[in-house]
């Protein structure tokens, strides 16, 4: 950073970058008013400084009569951090590298910048905190470029085309065009919430299963149903499986797992009843029986399906198949 860059100028430059960051053409008069430039000369010096010192690509569009930021540019930070704020930032970098693979390279570069300016002991402490969170939480491998393409399409309201086969589906992968509405992380994997021609509220796609993805700007973008958002959609599912159905389920969970299960929000409709014999009765209304059946199998021998009969039968089928595969001769 140039030595003569004052904190006042840095604040002004960051505000200028914030205005240009929208990617739309911004008029000179609007910038002058928003930032409070007293003279055009100061504004012009700031623009030249960003272009020359930080290689920010800003062009003037004569047709639109405004300045446009090409790409994303750089932000020039100058502020004081407390010790715990630094720990939070370092731990967050480690978690970002783990949970957001498309940001792994950038997180590593930021880590390298911080190593040159901060005490080694503080860096190590934050890194250990971050690692302790991610060690027991594996993430399904996926193509970072596919993830980036999805995020850009969500931001730009553009459709995407990809090849897909559901994790528990049968048959070959199919090519589909989807309007992407949001992404969420659940149960070791990233999921895309997007449109489906037969399901008005959209469906969930496991991103690690998405192949050969491209944008499809020539197709019409379908907006999500009114009154819905990614938070409500992602919380409605169990292990990533969402949908319109609302199926009441009842599960009995023996100790010591019963008390442990109560500590986690598995579904927003869940409720627990403690019986005198120590068994915890869990109820919820879920959109997919199969996901709950697999959860019960993963919690064996402490979890038992009680209702509905469809859930009991599904668990019995899975258990029978598992027993058959593990017969001891």
LUMBA-176289 format. One record per residue (C-alpha): residue in three letters; x, y, z; residue number from 1. Coordinates in steps of 0.05 Angstrom, whole numbers, plus 32768, in hexadecimal, padded with zeros to 4 digits. Layout:
N
ALA | X | Y | Z | NUM
...
END
This chain:
329
UNK | 8000 | 8000 | 8000 | 1
UNK | 801D | 8046 | 7FEF | 2
UNK | 8038 | 8067 | 802E | 3
UNK | 8013 | 80A9 | 8023 | 4
UNK | 7FCE | 8089 | 8022 | 5
UNK | 7FAA | 80A7 | 805D | 6
UNK | 7F71 | 8086 | 8083 | 7
UNK | 7F41 | 80BD | 8069 | 8
UNK | 7F55 | 80AE | 8021 | 9
UNK | 7F4F | 8062 | 802D | 10
UNK | 7F08 | 806C | 8047 | 11
UNK | 7EF7 | 8096 | 800A | 12
UNK | 7F14 | 8063 | 7FDA | 13
UNK | 7EEE | 802A | 7FFA | 14
UNK | 7EAD | 8051 | 7FF6 | 15
UNK | 7EBC | 805F | 7FAD | 16
UNK | 7EC7 | 8014 | 7FA0 | 17
UNK | 7E87 | 8005 | 7FC5 | 18
UNK | 7E5F | 8032 | 7F96 | 19
UNK | 7E80 | 8015 | 7F57 | 20
UNK | 7E79 | 7FCD | 7F70 | 21
UNK | 7E32 | 7FC7 | 7F56 | 22
UNK | 7E4E | 7FBE | 7F10 | 23
UNK | 7E1D | 7FF2 | 7EF4 | 24
UNK | 7E31 | 8034 | 7ED5 | 25
UNK | 7E35 | 806A | 7F0B | 26
UNK | 7E36 | 80B3 | 7EF8 | 27
UNK | 7E6C | 80E2 | 7F10 | 28
UNK | 7E39 | 8110 | 7F31 | 29
UNK | 7E1B | 80D6 | 7F59 | 30
UNK | 7E61 | 80C2 | 7F72 | 31
UNK | 7E72 | 810A | 7F85 | 32
UNK | 7E31 | 8110 | 7FAD | 33
UNK | 7E35 | 80CB | 7FCE | 34
UNK | 7E7D | 80D2 | 7FE6 | 35
UNK | 7E7C | 811D | 7FF1 | 36
UNK | 7EB4 | 8132 | 7FC4 | 37
UNK | 7EBE | 817E | 7FC8 | 38
UNK | 7EE3 | 8180 | 7F85 | 39
UNK | 7EE4 | 8156 | 7F46 | 40
UNK | 7F2F | 8157 | 7F48 | 41
UNK | 7F31 | 812D | 7F88 | 42
UNK | 7F02 | 80FA | 7F68 | 43
UNK | 7F2D | 80F5 | 7F2A | 44
UNK | 7F6C | 80EB | 7F54 | 45
UNK | 7F49 | 80B3 | 7F7A | 46
UNK | 7F34 | 8091 | 7F39 | 47
UNK | 7F7A | 8096 | 7F1E | 48
UNK | 7F97 | 807B | 7F5F | 49
UNK | 7F6A | 803D | 7F5D | 50
UNK | 7F7C | 8030 | 7F15 | 51
UNK | 7FC7 | 803A | 7F1B | 52
UNK | 7FD8 | 8023 | 7F62 | 53
UNK | 7FA7 | 7FEA | 7F69 | 54
UNK | 7F99 | 7FD6 | 7F20 | 55
UNK | 7F4E | 7FE1 | 7F28 | 56
UNK | 7F2D | 7FDD | 7EE4 | 57
UNK | 7EFC | 8018 | 7EE1 | 58
UNK | 7EE3 | 8030 | 7E9D | 59
UNK | 7EB7 | 806A | 7E89 | 60
UNK | 7E7B | 8056 | 7E5F | 61
UNK | 7E69 | 8091 | 7E32 | 62
UNK | 7E28 | 8071 | 7E1D | 63
UNK | 7E0F | 806A | 7E65 | 64
UNK | 7E33 | 80A9 | 7E7D | 65
UNK | 7E52 | 8086 | 7EB9 | 66
UNK | 7E8C | 805F | 7ED6 | 67
UNK | 7E8B | 8013 | 7ED6 | 68
UNK | 7EB6 | 7FE4 | 7F00 | 69
UNK | 7ECE | 7FAA | 7ED6 | 70
UNK | 7ED9 | 7F6C | 7F01 | 71
UNK | 7ED9 | 7F75 | 7F4C | 72
UNK | 7F15 | 7FA1 | 7F5B | 73
UNK | 7F37 | 7FA7 | 7F9F | 74
UNK | 7F25 | 7FC3 | 7FE3 | 75
UNK | 7F5B | 7FE6 | 800B | 76
UNK | 7F52 | 7FD9 | 8055 | 77
UNK | 7F6F | 8001 | 808F | 78
UNK | 7F50 | 7FF4 | 80D3 | 79
UNK | 7F62 | 7FDA | 8118 | 80
UNK | 7F51 | 7F92 | 812D | 81
UNK | 7F4D | 7F77 | 8174 | 82
UNK | 7F6D | 7F34 | 8184 | 83
UNK | 7F2B | 7F0E | 8184 | 84
UNK | 7F16 | 7F2F | 8143 | 85
UNK | 7F56 | 7F15 | 8124 | 86
UNK | 7F48 | 7ECF | 8140 | 87
UNK | 7F02 | 7ED1 | 8122 | 88
UNK | 7F1E | 7EE6 | 80DE | 89
UNK | 7F54 | 7EB0 | 80DD | 90
UNK | 7F24 | 7E79 | 80F4 | 91
UNK | 7EF2 | 7E91 | 80C0 | 92
UNK | 7F27 | 7E8C | 808A | 93
UNK | 7F34 | 7E43 | 809B | 94
UNK | 7EE9 | 7E34 | 809A | 95
UNK | 7EE0 | 7E5A | 8058 | 96
UNK | 7F16 | 7E2F | 8038 | 97
UNK | 7EF3 | 7DF1 | 8050 | 98
UNK | 7EA9 | 7E01 | 8043 | 99
UNK | 7EB0 | 7E2F | 8007 | 100
UNK | 7EE0 | 7E0C | 7FD7 | 101
UNK | 7ED8 | 7E43 | 7FA2 | 102
UNK | 7EF8 | 7E73 | 7FD4 | 103
UNK | 7F32 | 7E45 | 7FE9 | 104
UNK | 7F67 | 7E67 | 7FBF | 105
UNK | 7F52 | 7EAD | 7FD4 | 106
UNK | 7F4F | 7E98 | 801D | 107
UNK | 7F96 | 7E7D | 8019 | 108
UNK | 7FAF | 7EBE | 7FF9 | 109
UNK | 7F8E | 7EE7 | 8030 | 110
UNK | 7FAD | 7EB9 | 8064 | 111
UNK | 7FF2 | 7EC6 | 8045 | 112
UNK | 7FE7 | 7F12 | 804A | 113
UNK | 7FD4 | 7F0C | 8093 | 114
UNK | 8010 | 7EE1 | 80A4 | 115
UNK | 803E | 7F1A | 8091 | 116
UNK | 801D | 7F4B | 80C1 | 117
UNK | 8006 | 7F24 | 80FF | 118
UNK | 8027 | 7EFD | 8138 | 119
UNK | 8032 | 7EB3 | 8127 | 120
UNK | 8014 | 7E9C | 816A | 121
UNK | 7FD3 | 7EC2 | 815C | 122
UNK | 7FCF | 7EA6 | 8116 | 123
UNK | 7FDA | 7E5F | 812E | 124
UNK | 7FA4 | 7E67 | 8164 | 125
UNK | 7F71 | 7E7F | 8131 | 126
UNK | 7F84 | 7E48 | 8100 | 127
UNK | 7F7B | 7E12 | 8135 | 128
UNK | 7F36 | 7E2D | 8146 | 129
UNK | 7F22 | 7E2A | 80FD | 130
UNK | 7F3D | 7DE4 | 80F4 | 131
UNK | 7F1A | 7DCA | 8132 | 132
UNK | 7ED7 | 7DDE | 8112 | 133
UNK | 7EE2 | 7DBE | 80CE | 134
UNK | 7F06 | 7D7D | 80DF | 135
UNK | 7EC6 | 7D57 | 80EE | 136
UNK | 7E9D | 7D77 | 80B7 | 137
UNK | 7EB0 | 7D5A | 8074 | 138
UNK | 7E96 | 7D7E | 8036 | 139
UNK | 7E82 | 7D5A | 7FF6 | 140
UNK | 7EB3 | 7D69 | 7FBF | 141
UNK | 7E9A | 7D96 | 7F88 | 142
UNK | 7EB5 | 7DBE | 7F4E | 143
UNK | 7EC4 | 7E05 | 7F68 | 144
UNK | 7EB7 | 7E20 | 7F22 | 145
UNK | 7E71 | 7E03 | 7F24 | 146
UNK | 7E65 | 7E24 | 7F67 | 147
UNK | 7E7D | 7E67 | 7F4C | 148
UNK | 7E51 | 7E60 | 7F0F | 149
UNK | 7E14 | 7E54 | 7F3B | 150
UNK | 7E22 | 7E8F | 7F68 | 151
UNK | 7E2C | 7EBE | 7F2D | 152
UNK | 7DEC | 7EA5 | 7F0C | 153
UNK | 7DC5 | 7EB1 | 7F4D | 154
UNK | 7DE0 | 7EF8 | 7F51 | 155
UNK | 7DD3 | 7F08 | 7F08 | 156
UNK | 7D8F | 7EE4 | 7F05 | 157
UNK | 7DA5 | 7EB6 | 7ECD | 158
UNK | 7D93 | 7E6E | 7EBF | 159
UNK | 7DC5 | 7E36 | 7EC0 | 160
UNK | 7DC8 | 7DF5 | 7E9A | 161
UNK | 7DE9 | 7DB6 | 7EB6 | 162
UNK | 7DE9 | 7D6B | 7EB7 | 163
UNK | 7DCE | 7D4C | 7EF7 | 164
UNK | 7DBC | 7D0B | 7F1A | 165
UNK | 7DA1 | 7D0D | 7F61 | 166
UNK | 7DC9 | 7CEA | 7F97 | 167
UNK | 7D94 | 7CB4 | 7FA2 | 168
UNK | 7D76 | 7CB6 | 7F5C | 169
UNK | 7D75 | 7C7F | 7F28 | 170
UNK | 7D8A | 7C81 | 7EE0 | 171
UNK | 7DB8 | 7CAF | 7EB9 | 172
UNK | 7DC6 | 7CF8 | 7EC4 | 173
UNK | 7D99 | 7D29 | 7E9F | 174
UNK | 7DA5 | 7D6F | 7E85 | 175
UNK | 7D78 | 7DA5 | 7EA1 | 176
UNK | 7D71 | 7DF0 | 7EA0 | 177
UNK | 7D67 | 7E0F | 7EE5 | 178
UNK | 7D5A | 7E54 | 7F01 | 179
UNK | 7D88 | 7E56 | 7F3F | 180
UNK | 7D6A | 7E77 | 7F7D | 181
UNK | 7D9C | 7E69 | 7FB4 | 182
UNK | 7DCF | 7E3A | 7FD2 | 183
UNK | 7DD4 | 7E1C | 8018 | 184
UNK | 7E01 | 7DED | 803E | 185
UNK | 7DE5 | 7DB1 | 8063 | 186
UNK | 7DFE | 7D6D | 8079 | 187
UNK | 7E44 | 7D70 | 805B | 188
UNK | 7E2E | 7D8A | 8017 | 189
UNK | 7E1A | 7DC9 | 7FF1 | 190
UNK | 7DD5 | 7DCC | 7FD0 | 191
UNK | 7DB5 | 7DF7 | 7F9B | 192
UNK | 7D6D | 7E0D | 7FA1 | 193
UNK | 7D51 | 7E19 | 7F5C | 194
UNK | 7D16 | 7E13 | 7F2D | 195
UNK | 7CF7 | 7DD2 | 7F14 | 196
UNK | 7CC1 | 7DCE | 7EDD | 197
UNK | 7C96 | 7D9F | 7F06 | 198
UNK | 7CA0 | 7DBD | 7F4C | 199
UNK | 7C8A | 7E06 | 7F54 | 200
UNK | 7CB1 | 7E11 | 7F94 | 201
UNK | 7CF1 | 7DF5 | 7F75 | 202
UNK | 7D1D | 7DBC | 7F89 | 203
UNK | 7D61 | 7DAF | 7FA9 | 204
UNK | 7D9D | 7D9A | 7F80 | 205
UNK | 7DDD | 7D80 | 7FA1 | 206
UNK | 7E14 | 7DAB | 7F82 | 207
UNK | 7E48 | 7D73 | 7F84 | 208
UNK | 7E1C | 7D4E | 7F52 | 209
UNK | 7E17 | 7D88 | 7F21 | 210
UNK | 7E42 | 7D7D | 7EE3 | 211
UNK | 7E50 | 7DA3 | 7EA2 | 212
UNK | 7E31 | 7DE3 | 7EBB | 213
UNK | 7E2A | 7E21 | 7E8F | 214
UNK | 7E00 | 7E60 | 7E92 | 215
UNK | 7DC2 | 7E62 | 7E67 | 216
UNK | 7DB2 | 7EAC | 7E5D | 217
UNK | 7D83 | 7EA0 | 7E22 | 218
UNK | 7D4F | 7E7D | 7E4D | 219
UNK | 7D1C | 7EA1 | 7E79 | 220
UNK | 7D2F | 7EA7 | 7EC3 | 221
UNK | 7CF8 | 7E8F | 7EF2 | 222
UNK | 7CF4 | 7EB3 | 7F34 | 223
UNK | 7CE8 | 7E8C | 7F75 | 224
UNK | 7CA0 | 7E8A | 7F8E | 225
UNK | 7C8A | 7EC8 | 7FB2 | 226
UNK | 7C96 | 7EC5 | 7FFD | 227
UNK | 7CCD | 7E91 | 7FF9 | 228
UNK | 7D18 | 7E9A | 8005 | 229
UNK | 7D56 | 7E6F | 800C | 230
UNK | 7D54 | 7E71 | 8058 | 231
UNK | 7D0E | 7E55 | 805D | 232
UNK | 7D1A | 7E22 | 8026 | 233
UNK | 7D5B | 7E06 | 8043 | 234
UNK | 7D3F | 7E00 | 8089 | 235
UNK | 7D03 | 7DD9 | 8071 | 236
UNK | 7D2C | 7D9C | 805D | 237
UNK | 7D4C | 7D63 | 8082 | 238
UNK | 7D92 | 7D54 | 8069 | 239
UNK | 7D89 | 7D81 | 802C | 240
UNK | 7D47 | 7D63 | 8015 | 241
UNK | 7D12 | 7D99 | 800E | 242
UNK | 7CCF | 7D9B | 7FEC | 243
UNK | 7C85 | 7DAB | 7FF2 | 244
UNK | 7C71 | 7D6D | 801A | 245
UNK | 7C65 | 7D71 | 8065 | 246
UNK | 7C68 | 7D2B | 8082 | 247
UNK | 7C62 | 7D22 | 80CE | 248
UNK | 7C97 | 7CF2 | 80E9 | 249
UNK | 7CA4 | 7CD6 | 812F | 250
UNK | 7CE6 | 7CB9 | 8145 | 251
UNK | 7CFA | 7C99 | 8187 | 252
UNK | 7D42 | 7CA5 | 819D | 253
UNK | 7D62 | 7C80 | 81D7 | 254
UNK | 7D9B | 7C99 | 8202 | 255
UNK | 7DD1 | 7CB0 | 81FF | 256
UNK | 7DBE | 7CC9 | 81B9 | 257
UNK | 7D7C | 7CE7 | 81CF | 258
UNK | 7D99 | 7D21 | 81F6 | 259
UNK | 7DCD | 7D2E | 81BF | 260
UNK | 7D98 | 7D31 | 8188 | 261
UNK | 7D72 | 7D66 | 81AF | 262
UNK | 7DAE | 7D95 | 81AC | 263
UNK | 7DAA | 7D9C | 8160 | 264
UNK | 7D77 | 7DBD | 8133 | 265
UNK | 7D68 | 7D87 | 8100 | 266
UNK | 7D28 | 7DA6 | 80E6 | 267
UNK | 7D02 | 7DE6 | 80F9 | 268
UNK | 7CC3 | 7DBE | 8109 | 269
UNK | 7CE5 | 7D8E | 8139 | 270
UNK | 7CCD | 7D83 | 8180 | 271
UNK | 7CE3 | 7D53 | 81B7 | 272
UNK | 7CBF | 7D2E | 81EF | 273
UNK | 7CE7 | 7D0E | 8228 | 274
UNK | 7CC9 | 7CCC | 8240 | 275
UNK | 7CD3 | 7CB1 | 8286 | 276
UNK | 7CFC | 7C77 | 826B | 277
UNK | 7D30 | 7CA8 | 824E | 278
UNK | 7D19 | 7CA1 | 8206 | 279
UNK | 7D13 | 7CE3 | 81DF | 280
UNK | 7CD8 | 7CE6 | 81AE | 281
UNK | 7CE6 | 7D13 | 8174 | 282
UNK | 7CB0 | 7D2D | 8145 | 283
UNK | 7CB5 | 7D59 | 8107 | 284
UNK | 7C93 | 7D67 | 80C4 | 285
UNK | 7CC2 | 7D5A | 808B | 286
UNK | 7CC0 | 7D5A | 803F | 287
UNK | 7CE5 | 7D19 | 8033 | 288
UNK | 7CDF | 7CD6 | 8055 | 289
UNK | 7D1E | 7CB8 | 8037 | 290
UNK | 7D4C | 7CEC | 8055 | 291
UNK | 7D30 | 7CDF | 809B | 292
UNK | 7D36 | 7C93 | 8092 | 293
UNK | 7D7F | 7C9A | 8081 | 294
UNK | 7D89 | 7CC7 | 80BE | 295
UNK | 7D6A | 7C91 | 80EA | 296
UNK | 7D98 | 7C5D | 80CB | 297
UNK | 7DD4 | 7C89 | 80D9 | 298
UNK | 7DBD | 7C90 | 8121 | 299
UNK | 7DB4 | 7C45 | 812C | 300
UNK | 7DAA | 7C23 | 815B | 301
UNK | 7D8F | 7C5D | 8184 | 302
UNK | 7D5B | 7C79 | 8154 | 303
UNK | 7D1A | 7C55 | 8143 | 304
UNK | 7CE5 | 7C69 | 810F | 305
UNK | 7C9E | 7C6A | 812C | 306
UNK | 7C73 | 7C92 | 80FB | 307
UNK | 7C5D | 7C93 | 80C4 | 308
UNK | 7C5A | 7C4C | 80AD | 309
UNK | 7C7E | 7C60 | 806D | 310
UNK | 7CBA | 7C77 | 8096 | 311
UNK | 7CBA | 7C36 | 80BF | 312
UNK | 7CB9 | 7C0D | 807E | 313
UNK | 7CF0 | 7C37 | 805F | 314
UNK | 7D1E | 7C2D | 809B | 315
UNK | 7D0E | 7BE2 | 809B | 316
UNK | 7D21 | 7BDE | 8051 | 317
UNK | 7D63 | 7C02 | 805D | 318
UNK | 7D72 | 7BD8 | 809B | 319
UNK | 7D63 | 7B97 | 8075 | 320
UNK | 7D91 | 7BAC | 803D | 321
UNK | 7DC8 | 7BBE | 806D | 322
UNK | 7DC0 | 7B7C | 8093 | 323
UNK | 7DC3 | 7B55 | 8052 | 324
UNK | 7E02 | 7B78 | 803D | 325
UNK | 7E23 | 7B69 | 8080 | 326
UNK | 7E0F | 7B20 | 8089 | 327
UNK | 7E45 | 7AF8 | 80AC | 328
UNK | 7E50 | 7AB5 | 808C | 329
END
